[in-house]
């Protein structure tokens, strides 16, 4: 994060952490987004998506669906 990236890609960032650490990671990503970074998180954790309050895209059979915000 030192170089202030414009785009952050996170693949299953909460996959192997407990709920408390997952919440901390989500807050970190939200803070980075407020600072101007676009954050894209790939996750199977639907609760994470709901807590984020951000737009959600679904990948199904190679197609992207959704875009709720």
C-alpha positions as CSV (number, residue, x, y, z in Angstrom):
1,X,0.0,0.0,0.0
2,X,3.1,2.2,0.2
3,X,2.8,3.2,-3.5
4,X,-0.9,4.1,-3.3
5,X,-2.1,1.7,-6.0
6,X,-5.1,2.6,-8.0
7,X,-6.4,-1.0,-8.1
8,X,-6.2,-3.6,-5.4
9,X,-7.1,-7.2,-6.3
10,X,-7.8,-9.5,-3.3
11,X,-8.4,-13.2,-3.9
12,X,-10.2,-14.8,-1.0
13,X,-8.6,-12.5,1.6
14,X,-10.8,-13.8,4.4
15,X,-10.6,-17.5,3.4
16,X,-8.3,-18.6,6.2
17,X,-9.0,-16.2,9.0
18,X,-11.5,-16.0,11.8
19,X,-14.5,-13.6,11.8
20,X,-12.7,-10.9,13.8
21,X,-9.8,-10.8,11.4
22,X,-12.1,-10.9,8.4
23,X,-13.9,-7.8,9.8
24,X,-10.6,-6.0,10.3
25,X,-9.6,-6.9,6.7
26,X,-12.9,-5.5,5.4
27,X,-12.3,-2.3,7.3
28,X,-8.8,-2.0,5.8
29,X,-10.1,-2.5,2.3
30,X,-12.9,0.1,2.9
31,X,-10.3,2.6,4.1
32,X,-8.1,2.0,1.1
33,X,-11.2,2.6,-1.1
34,X,-12.0,5.8,0.7
35,X,-8.4,6.9,-0.1
36,X,-9.1,6.5,-3.8
37,X,-8.2,2.9,-4.6
38,X,-10.5,0.6,-6.5
39,X,-10.8,-2.6,-4.5
40,X,-11.9,-5.9,-6.2
41,X,-12.4,-8.8,-3.8
42,X,-13.0,-12.3,-5.1
43,X,-14.7,-14.4,-2.4
44,X,-17.1,-17.2,-1.7
45,X,-18.0,-15.4,1.6
46,X,-21.5,-13.9,0.9
47,X,-21.6,-12.5,4.4
48,X,-18.5,-10.4,3.6
49,X,-20.2,-9.1,0.5
50,X,-23.3,-8.1,2.5
51,X,-21.3,-6.4,5.2
52,X,-19.3,-4.4,2.7
53,X,-22.2,-2.4,1.4
54,X,-20.5,-2.3,-2.0
55,X,-21.6,-3.5,-5.4
56,X,-21.6,-7.2,-5.9
57,X,-20.9,-9.1,-9.1
58,X,-21.5,-12.9,-9.5
59,X,-19.4,-15.1,-11.8
60,X,-21.4,-18.0,-12.9
61,X,-20.5,-20.4,-15.8
62,X,-18.0,-17.9,-17.1
63,X,-20.4,-15.0,-17.1
64,X,-20.6,-11.9,-14.9
65,X,-24.0,-11.1,-13.4
66,X,-25.3,-8.4,-11.1
67,X,-23.8,-5.1,-10.3
68,X,-25.9,-4.2,-7.3
69,X,-24.7,-1.2,-5.3
